[in-house]
Amino acid sequence: MEIVEILDNDYLIRRIPLNNPDYLKPDGTICSYAFKPKKKSLNEISVNIKKLTTYIESVIDSESFGLLQLTAKVIRENSLDCIHSPESTNYSHASVKGQFTNSVCKNLAKSSNLINESDF
């Protein structure tokens, strides 16, 4: 598989569970937890590269999941790296790697947007 360079102006999509206040508050505020690695030892989260996918393909199940979007520039401004790491079932997959401190996760949450389902 061809590896694609992720440019600063490329949008990255993060899938989050809906109806879970750890990720999204009832008022729609994005929580920093949405950007915390699930396995602390990895210091990595998964995203999709928008230019290589669609919202429908990324969300998989819009009843249970929502999508957050932010630019690769925001990732890099927070001393993180984003690398295209395609999977056999998801060519658009990328890894965001680095030190996910509480302040970094808060910055990512503040800089991301929740994609409206009407935009899918």
C-alpha positions, 0 to 999 in steps of 0.5 A: 500500500502506498503511504501518503504524506499528511500535510498540515492542512489535511483534516484528521477524523477521530471516531468517538462513542456518542452518549458517553459523557467522558467523550462528549458532554450533553451540551456538545462540548468535546472532552479531552478524554476523546484524545487520550490513548486507551493504552497509556503505554502506546502513546498513540491514537487512531484517526482517519485521513479525511482526503482518503475516506468519507464520513460514512466510512469513518463513522461506521455506525452513526447511531453509536458513534460520532466524528471529531475533525481537526487539522494535522497542523493542530496535531503538530503544534502540540508536539505530536506526529501523525503518520499514515498507517493503513490497515488491511480494512482501512486505507485511510487509517493514521496514527497520532503519536507522542506525549498525550499530556492533559494539556495536550488533550485539552488543546486537541479537544478545544481545536476539534469540531464535532461533525454534524450527522447531516454532513455525512 
